[in-house]
Amino acid sequence: MNNRLEFLRKAKPFHVLPEDVLRSVTDLLQEVRHKKEAMIYWQEITKMKGVDILVEGEYESFFYDSEQNKRVIEHHHAGYCYGGISVLLNRKRSLRTVIAKKGTLVYFLPRKDFIALCQAYEDFFHYFTAEFGKQMLNDEYAHFVKKPAAFEENFIASDQLYSRKIESIEPREIIACPADTPIVEAAKIMARQKISCLFVQDASLQLMGYVTDITLRDNVVAQAVDVHLPIQQVMDNPIVAIHPQAYVYEAILLMFSAKIRYLLVEEQGQYRGVISRNKLLSEQAQSPFVFIQSVKLALSVQELKRKWEKVPDIVFQLLNRGVKAEIVNQVITTVSDTIAVKVIEGVIAEIGPPPAQFVFMVLGSEGRKEQTLKTDQDNAIIYEDKANEQREQVRAYFLSFADLVSARLDDIGFSYCKGELMAKNPKWTHSLSHWKSNYASWINQSVPETAMNVATFFDCRYIYGEKSIMTALKDFLDQALQQPMDKFFYHLGNNALQYEPPLTFFNNIKTLSKGTQQLINLKKAMTPIVDGVRVFALKHRIFHTNTGERLEALKAKGIFSDQEYHELTQSYYYLMSMRLKKQASQIISDRAAPDNYIDIKALTKIEQVTLKEILKTIQNFQLKIKIEFTKTLFGV
């Protein structure tokens, strides 16, 4: 074993793995000797059962052309790992033909264990993607690489579906007209240019709005508006733009959340062009974004319920394709937001327009855009302050409104919050001034319960209504957080230490027994990262709600080192991936309600060791929290 361990420490990319993981890998390796000139793998035919790490001897790899001539010949020696690209990229079929030379000895690592390492350690995984990229620079090599027959079977390509950037999409030219252009002339420009989106410029040639076919239908024809009026009287806004380095999936999610069909591409303060949602969706034909569009078109609560019931299948497929957990979270959250907005709009259409501007906000995991398949309602309402004689009427409307929204969400599958942290609870539907008073009181009292109220509502996120109301509340909180509050942060820091990672003195995982199962609660395991990162974000007035975004902002400010950022991000999303996959499997295969438990015995040895490493990372993070917020390594 020691010889194997020493060998792996120097073999790429195994050298990037933690020591404990390497030790577990050595137990999984099988020694295989090959005869001289033995054909080990045949290109596009041999199904790879795992990967080979050369210990002694030599592999010769090449492509056979149509005349059975060897092409792109390479020779590989001790330390080389063959099969990784084939498993990840080529539907588990050997990409090349491989012949063993005299005295060849390899360590064979089974495919399931190799995949587990790729999913757990990004540097390990990216070694193979980078290696493939270098090879593809060789035109002859690229010529012989065949495109996989089934895209969804391709581990890397499916991941690249979510790593494609806006710069890879050719935008259309921006066509604009002056704000005083008559409506009828604007329509003629659209017809002449064969465009469905015309932008509107102010006197300084700055874009101030836009007009689409739908604008003309809803704002002009349906309202019988005089077509000689200036186009600015019926135009839509706001103008929304995205950087060319943003990801395509981010652009689609932005379009859905902002309820727009056109997005400007902006770089260094200049607009380069415009892209439509239809174009992006057509580029993503095999993605879940087409499904999100179908959710937007749903016409009833029952139809929304059926859509929500399909989400576990989408989640399971995405995770099996190797799509990152943070992207899967965003897909779930976007579907959930879309459903909530549809419900809100339906209720308003039924009971009439609200008597005051308001914000419907979500909290908890949905507020952090980290929703899983085991979810309940966490929401609240803030409405604008009104004169005394209107207060009772306004409040009565929003409480009735919240009751209907919550009931319909419950019907769809978003169960009532057991702690009643919902807008239907009168405690969490109030005017802006009342909410400001709440925050001030919670911060000034600085006891554990009120500190946790601030933490809970720090994870709030707008999904419907007047954004400026939430902006005003956050500005108020930003000012409050600039005051000295050691006691307040002590309580928040102490809360992040309540869960102790389940490790024994000898760093074995402590589990809960349930029949033959040995369980660990993945949600509880993730909680210290969520709570700890939140308290650091509060301390440094970082108003991102997502844990990953908070980590990135804390790293940018120098609060977390690159290593801390990397370890916490990897740990958090590895646990999230396990949690999502388990929940999807429970719903799809077991027809059971999802929970947050994983049976340790159901994990591979690599997964068990990785989980142990993650729990150690969480322990180290809690030491940082103790030092920063409780002023002692030993608690209080």
Secondary structure, 3 states (H helix, E strand, C coil): CHHHHHHHHHCCCHHHCCHHHHHHHHHHCEEEEECCCCEEECCCCCECCEEEEEEECCEEEEEECCCCCEEEEEEECCCCEECHHHHHHCCCECCCEEEECCCEEEEEEEHHHHHHHHHHCHHHHHHHHHHHHHHCCCHHHHHHCCCCCCHHHCHHHHHHCCCCEHHHCCCECCCEEECCCEHHHHHHHHHHHCCCEEEEECCCCCEEEEEEHHHHHHHHHCCCCCCCCEHHHCCECCCCEECCCCEHHHHHHHHHHHCCCEEEEEECCEEEEEEEHHHHHHHCCCCCHHHHHHHHCCCCHHHHHHHHHHHHHHHHHHHHCCCCHHHHHHHHHHHHHHHHHHHHHHHHHHHCCCCCCEEEEECHHHHCCCCCCCCECCEEEEECCCCHHHHHHHHHHHHHHHHHHHHHHHHHCCECCCCCCCCCCHHHEEEHHHHHHHHHHHHHHCCHHHHHHHHHHHCCEEEEECHHHHHHHHHHHHHHCCCCCHHHHHHHHHHCCCCCCCECCCCCECCEEECCEEEEEHHHHHHHHHHHHHHHHHHCCCCCCCHHHHHHHHHHCCCCCHHHHHHHHHHHHHHHHHHHHHHHHHHHCCCCCCCCEEEHHHCCHHHHHHHHHHHHHHHHHHHHHHHHHHCCCCCC
